[in-house]
Amino acid sequence: MAISSVNTVNRLVQILDSFTLDHPTWSLADLSAQLGMPKSTLHRFLVSLEAHGILRRDSQDKLWRLGYRLVIWGALAERVTGIRHIAEPVMQELAAKTGEMVALTVYVQQEVVCIAKIDTRYSVRLALEVGARRPAHAGASSKILMAYLSEEEVQSIIRERGLAKLCTRTIVDPDELRAELARIREQGFAESIEETDLGAWGIATPVFGRQGEVVAAIGVAGPIQRYSLELAQRFVDLCQGACRQIAGQLA
C-alpha cells in the first residue's frame, strides 16, 4: 500500500475515533479544530464517508453523526466472532464427512453473508469467498435463512431487492418463493439446484439460538456430477447434526 493510501486510512480512522458516547456529534469547524485538519480537507473526507453510509449529516442541526453502515458492521462483527469460533471445528468435521465445501452464513440487511468456509478436497469446487454477499432468495443457504424471517421482512426484500434471476432455476415469482419458504420451514432444510451457479447444488440447515431464533446456517455445496437423492438426504442429516452441535455451544 502506498504511503499516501496509508495516510488516508489513518486520517479516516482518526475521524471515526472522534465520535464517542461523550461526543456523538460534531460540526465541521469543531472537528477540524479537534483534529488539526483544514476544513476543506476534512469536508472532503466527511462527504466521502457520508456517500458510503459511514457518516451522516443531519439536515436539521447540520451536525455530523455515525451512519447506518457502522451499525451493520458492528452487529455483524458481534455476531460472527463468537459463532465462527464455535462453528469452525464442527465445519471441519462436516467437510471431512461429506467431502464437499461447507459454508457458515448469516443474514444481514436483506443479504446473506458467508462468514466461514471449509473447501472441498476435490479439485472441482465452487467459488465462494468468505465475506461474499448473496441475495436472500436464491441458493440453499440463503433460502434457509430467509425462510425464518418475518413476513414483513420477506415482503421488504421482495419489494426493495427484487427477485433477480441468477441462474436457470432461480425462483423469481413471489408466490412461488413464499410457497418454497413455507416448505423449507416445514421440512427443516433447504435444497437448491442451479439457483445461483450452473452445475451446482446445495443443502442447508438452520442454527438456532437459545431463544429459538435462527442465528446462522450451515450449508454443503458441490457440483451436480456428485449429486444423488441418497446423498442429499445424508447431507441433510449431517448438516442438522452439525447445527445442533453449534447451537449447543452458543452462550
Contacts in CASP RR format, 6 or more apart in sequence:
PFRMAT RR
TARGET T0000
AUTHOR 0000-0000-0000
METHOD contacts of the structure
MODEL  1
MAISSVNTVNRLVQILDSFTLDHPTWSLADLSAQLGMPKSTLHRFLVSLE
AHGILRRDSQDKLWRLGYRLVIWGALAERVTGIRHIAEPVMQELAAKTGE
MVALTVYVQQEVVCIAKIDTRYSVRLALEVGARRPAHAGASSKILMAYLS
EEEVQSIIRERGLAKLCTRTIVDPDELRAELARIREQGFAESIEETDLGA
WGIATPVFGRQGEVVAAIGVAGPIQRYSLELAQRFVDLCQGACRQIAGQL
A
11 37 0 8 1.000
11 45 0 8 1.000
12 45 0 8 1.000
12 49 0 8 1.000
14 35 0 8 1.000
15 31 0 8 1.000
15 35 0 8 1.000
15 42 0 8 1.000
15 45 0 8 1.000
15 46 0 8 1.000
15 49 0 8 1.000
15 55 0 8 1.000
16 49 0 8 1.000
16 54 0 8 1.000
16 55 0 8 1.000
16 66 0 8 1.000
16 70 0 8 1.000
18 26 0 8 1.000
18 31 0 8 1.000
18 34 0 8 1.000
18 35 0 8 1.000
19 25 0 8 1.000
19 26 0 8 1.000
19 65 0 8 1.000
19 66 0 8 1.000
24 65 0 8 1.000
24 66 0 8 1.000
25 58 0 8 1.000
25 61 0 8 1.000
25 63 0 8 1.000
25 64 0 8 1.000
25 65 0 8 1.000
26 34 0 8 1.000
26 63 0 8 1.000
26 64 0 8 1.000
27 62 0 8 1.000
27 63 0 8 1.000
27 64 0 8 1.000
28 39 0 8 1.000
28 42 0 8 1.000
28 43 0 8 1.000
28 46 0 8 1.000
28 64 0 8 1.000
29 39 0 8 1.000
31 37 0 8 1.000
31 42 0 8 1.000
31 46 0 8 1.000
31 64 0 8 1.000
32 38 0 8 1.000
32 39 0 8 1.000
32 42 0 8 1.000
35 42 0 8 1.000
46 55 0 8 1.000
46 57 0 8 1.000
46 64 0 8 1.000
49 55 0 8 1.000
50 56 0 8 1.000
50 57 0 8 1.000
52 69 0 8 1.000
53 67 0 8 1.000
53 68 0 8 1.000
53 69 0 8 1.000
54 66 0 8 1.000
54 67 0 8 1.000
54 69 0 8 1.000
54 70 0 8 1.000
55 64 0 8 1.000
55 65 0 8 1.000
55 66 0 8 1.000
55 67 0 8 1.000
56 64 0 8 1.000
56 65 0 8 1.000
56 66 0 8 1.000
56 67 0 8 1.000
56 68 0 8 1.000
57 63 0 8 1.000
57 64 0 8 1.000
57 65 0 8 1.000
58 64 0 8 1.000
58 65 0 8 1.000
72 108 0 8 1.000
72 109 0 8 1.000
75 108 0 8 1.000
76 106 0 8 1.000
76 108 0 8 1.000
76 113 0 8 1.000
76 115 0 8 1.000
79 106 0 8 1.000
79 215 0 8 1.000
79 216 0 8 1.000
80 106 0 8 1.000
80 115 0 8 1.000
80 116 0 8 1.000
83 104 0 8 1.000
83 106 0 8 1.000
83 115 0 8 1.000
83 207 0 8 1.000
83 215 0 8 1.000
83 216 0 8 1.000
83 246 0 8 1.000
83 250 0 8 1.000
84 104 0 8 1.000
84 115 0 8 1.000
84 116 0 8 1.000
86 246 0 8 1.000
86 249 0 8 1.000
86 250 0 8 1.000
87 104 0 8 1.000
87 116 0 8 1.000
87 207 0 8 1.000
87 216 0 8 1.000
87 218 0 8 1.000
87 246 0 8 1.000
88 104 0 8 1.000
88 116 0 8 1.000
88 118 0 8 1.000
90 218 0 8 1.000
90 242 0 8 1.000
90 245 0 8 1.000
90 246 0 8 1.000
91 102 0 8 1.000
91 104 0 8 1.000
91 116 0 8 1.000
91 118 0 8 1.000
91 218 0 8 1.000
91 242 0 8 1.000
92 118 0 8 1.000
93 242 0 8 1.000
94 102 0 8 1.000
94 118 0 8 1.000
94 218 0 8 1.000
94 220 0 8 1.000
94 238 0 8 1.000
94 239 0 8 1.000
94 242 0 8 1.000
95 101 0 8 1.000
95 102 0 8 1.000
95 118 0 8 1.000
95 119 0 8 1.000
95 120 0 8 1.000
95 121 0 8 1.000
97 238 0 8 1.000
98 220 0 8 1.000
98 235 0 8 1.000
98 238 0 8 1.000
99 120 0 8 1.000
99 121 0 8 1.000
99 122 0 8 1.000
100 120 0 8 1.000
100 122 0 8 1.000
100 220 0 8 1.000
100 221 0 8 1.000
100 222 0 8 1.000
100 226 0 8 1.000
100 235 0 8 1.000
101 117 0 8 1.000
101 118 0 8 1.000
101 119 0 8 1.000
101 120 0 8 1.000
101 125 0 8 1.000
101 126 0 8 1.000
101 128 0 8 1.000
101 220 0 8 1.000
101 221 0 8 1.000
101 222 0 8 1.000
102 117 0 8 1.000
102 118 0 8 1.000
102 218 0 8 1.000
102 219 0 8 1.000
102 220 0 8 1.000
103 114 0 8 1.000
103 116 0 8 1.000
103 117 0 8 1.000
103 118 0 8 1.000
103 128 0 8 1.000
103 141 0 8 1.000
103 218 0 8 1.000
103 219 0 8 1.000
103 220 0 8 1.000
103 221 0 8 1.000
104 114 0 8 1.000
104 115 0 8 1.000
104 116 0 8 1.000
104 117 0 8 1.000
104 216 0 8 1.000
104 217 0 8 1.000
104 218 0 8 1.000
104 219 0 8 1.000
105 112 0 8 1.000
105 113 0 8 1.000
105 114 0 8 1.000
105 115 0 8 1.000
105 141 0 8 1.000
105 142 0 8 1.000
105 145 0 8 1.000
105 204 0 8 1.000
105 216 0 8 1.000
105 217 0 8 1.000
105 219 0 8 1.000
106 112 0 8 1.000
106 113 0 8 1.000
106 115 0 8 1.000
106 145 0 8 1.000
106 215 0 8 1.000
106 216 0 8 1.000
106 217 0 8 1.000
107 113 0 8 1.000
107 136 0 8 1.000
107 145 0 8 1.000
107 146 0 8 1.000
107 149 0 8 1.000
107 214 0 8 1.000
108 133 0 8 1.000
110 136 0 8 1.000
110 156 0 8 1.000
110 157 0 8 1.000
110 160 0 8 1.000
110 161 0 8 1.000
111 133 0 8 1.000
111 134 0 8 1.000
111 135 0 8 1.000
111 136 0 8 1.000
112 133 0 8 1.000
112 134 0 8 1.000
112 135 0 8 1.000
112 136 0 8 1.000
112 141 0 8 1.000
112 142 0 8 1.000
112 145 0 8 1.000
112 146 0 8 1.000
112 217 0 8 1.000
113 131 0 8 1.000
113 132 0 8 1.000
113 133 0 8 1.000
113 134 0 8 1.000
114 128 0 8 1.000
114 129 0 8 1.000
114 130 0 8 1.000
114 131 0 8 1.000
114 132 0 8 1.000
114 134 0 8 1.000
114 141 0 8 1.000
115 130 0 8 1.000
115 131 0 8 1.000
115 216 0 8 1.000
116 130 0 8 1.000
117 128 0 8 1.000
117 129 0 8 1.000
117 130 0 8 1.000
119 125 0 8 1.000
120 126 0 8 1.000
120 222 0 8 1.000
122 226 0 8 1.000
124 223 0 8 1.000
124 225 0 8 1.000
125 222 0 8 1.000
125 223 0 8 1.000
126 197 0 8 1.000
126 200 0 8 1.000
126 221 0 8 1.000
126 222 0 8 1.000
126 223 0 8 1.000
127 197 0 8 1.000
128 221 0 8 1.000
134 141 0 8 1.000
134 142 0 8 1.000
134 196 0 8 1.000
135 142 0 8 1.000
135 161 0 8 1.000
135 164 0 8 1.000
135 166 0 8 1.000
136 142 0 8 1.000
136 143 0 8 1.000
136 145 0 8 1.000
136 146 0 8 1.000
136 149 0 8 1.000
136 157 0 8 1.000
136 161 0 8 1.000
137 143 0 8 1.000
137 146 0 8 1.000
137 157 0 8 1.000
137 158 0 8 1.000
137 161 0 8 1.000
137 162 0 8 1.000
137 163 0 8 1.000
137 170 0 8 1.000
137 171 0 8 1.000
137 177 0 8 1.000
138 164 0 8 1.000
138 166 0 8 1.000
138 167 0 8 1.000
138 170 0 8 1.000
138 171 0 8 1.000
138 192 0 8 1.000
138 195 0 8 1.000
138 196 0 8 1.000
139 190 0 8 1.000
139 192 0 8 1.000
139 195 0 8 1.000
139 196 0 8 1.000
139 202 0 8 1.000
139 204 0 8 1.000
140 189 0 8 1.000
140 190 0 8 1.000
140 191 0 8 1.000
140 192 0 8 1.000
140 195 0 8 1.000
140 202 0 8 1.000
140 203 0 8 1.000
140 204 0 8 1.000
140 219 0 8 1.000
140 221 0 8 1.000
141 190 0 8 1.000
141 202 0 8 1.000
141 204 0 8 1.000
141 217 0 8 1.000
141 219 0 8 1.000
141 221 0 8 1.000
142 196 0 8 1.000
143 180 0 8 1.000
143 181 0 8 1.000
143 184 0 8 1.000
143 190 0 8 1.000
143 192 0 8 1.000
143 204 0 8 1.000
144 184 0 8 1.000
144 188 0 8 1.000
144 189 0 8 1.000
144 190 0 8 1.000
144 204 0 8 1.000
144 205 0 8 1.000
144 206 0 8 1.000
144 214 0 8 1.000
144 217 0 8 1.000
144 219 0 8 1.000
145 206 0 8 1.000
145 214 0 8 1.000
145 216 0 8 1.000
145 217 0 8 1.000
146 154 0 8 1.000
146 157 0 8 1.000
146 181 0 8 1.000
147 181 0 8 1.000
147 182 0 8 1.000
147 184 0 8 1.000
147 185 0 8 1.000
147 190 0 8 1.000
147 206 0 8 1.000
148 185 0 8 1.000
148 206 0 8 1.000
148 213 0 8 1.000
148 214 0 8 1.000
149 157 0 8 1.000
154 178 0 8 1.000
154 181 0 8 1.000
158 174 0 8 1.000
158 177 0 8 1.000
163 170 0 8 1.000
163 171 0 8 1.000
163 172 0 8 1.000
163 173 0 8 1.000
163 174 0 8 1.000
163 177 0 8 1.000
164 170 0 8 1.000
164 172 0 8 1.000
165 172 0 8 1.000
166 195 0 8 1.000
166 196 0 8 1.000
167 194 0 8 1.000
167 195 0 8 1.000
167 196 0 8 1.000
167 197 0 8 1.000
167 198 0 8 1.000
168 194 0 8 1.000
168 198 0 8 1.000
169 192 0 8 1.000
169 193 0 8 1.000
169 194 0 8 1.000
169 195 0 8 1.000
170 195 0 8 1.000
170 196 0 8 1.000
171 177 0 8 1.000
171 180 0 8 1.000
171 195 0 8 1.000
184 190 0 8 1.000
188 205 0 8 1.000
188 206 0 8 1.000
188 240 0 8 1.000
189 203 0 8 1.000
189 204 0 8 1.000
189 205 0 8 1.000
189 236 0 8 1.000
189 239 0 8 1.000
189 240 0 8 1.000
190 203 0 8 1.000
190 204 0 8 1.000
190 205 0 8 1.000
191 201 0 8 1.000
191 202 0 8 1.000
191 203 0 8 1.000
191 204 0 8 1.000
191 232 0 8 1.000
191 236 0 8 1.000
192 201 0 8 1.000
192 202 0 8 1.000
193 200 0 8 1.000
193 201 0 8 1.000
193 202 0 8 1.000
193 224 0 8 1.000
193 227 0 8 1.000
194 200 0 8 1.000
194 201 0 8 1.000
194 224 0 8 1.000
199 223 0 8 1.000
199 224 0 8 1.000
200 221 0 8 1.000
200 222 0 8 1.000
200 223 0 8 1.000
200 224 0 8 1.000
201 221 0 8 1.000
201 222 0 8 1.000
201 223 0 8 1.000
201 224 0 8 1.000
201 227 0 8 1.000
201 232 0 8 1.000
202 219 0 8 1.000
202 220 0 8 1.000
202 221 0 8 1.000
202 222 0 8 1.000
202 235 0 8 1.000
203 219 0 8 1.000
203 220 0 8 1.000
203 221 0 8 1.000
203 232 0 8 1.000
203 235 0 8 1.000
203 236 0 8 1.000
203 239 0 8 1.000
204 217 0 8 1.000
204 218 0 8 1.000
204 219 0 8 1.000
204 220 0 8 1.000
204 239 0 8 1.000
205 217 0 8 1.000
205 218 0 8 1.000
205 219 0 8 1.000
205 236 0 8 1.000
205 239 0 8 1.000
205 240 0 8 1.000
205 241 0 8 1.000
205 242 0 8 1.000
205 243 0 8 1.000
206 214 0 8 1.000
206 216 0 8 1.000
206 217 0 8 1.000
206 243 0 8 1.000
207 214 0 8 1.000
207 215 0 8 1.000
207 216 0 8 1.000
207 217 0 8 1.000
207 218 0 8 1.000
207 243 0 8 1.000
207 246 0 8 1.000
207 247 0 8 1.000
207 250 0 8 1.000
208 214 0 8 1.000
208 215 0 8 1.000
208 243 0 8 1.000
208 247 0 8 1.000
209 215 0 8 1.000
209 247 0 8 1.000
209 250 0 8 1.000
210 250 0 8 1.000
210 251 0 8 1.000
215 250 0 8 1.000
216 246 0 8 1.000
218 239 0 8 1.000
218 242 0 8 1.000
218 243 0 8 1.000
218 246 0 8 1.000
219 239 0 8 1.000
220 235 0 8 1.000
220 238 0 8 1.000
220 239 0 8 1.000
END
